[in-house]
Amino acid sequence: MSACATGSRGPTMSEAFIGLLVAAGLVAYLVYALVHPEKF
């Protein structure tokens, strides 16, 4: 969230979208690891 990344408009929708994708990926990984613990 530096000034160079966001420009003068503040946080962009793409940054929020990327954040949501990362959070969703982490949740999916944790659920998968709980369902299939023998693979880890």
Secondary structure as UniProt FT lines:
FT   HELIX           3..6
FT   TURN            7..8
FT   HELIX           13..35
FT   HELIX           37..39
//
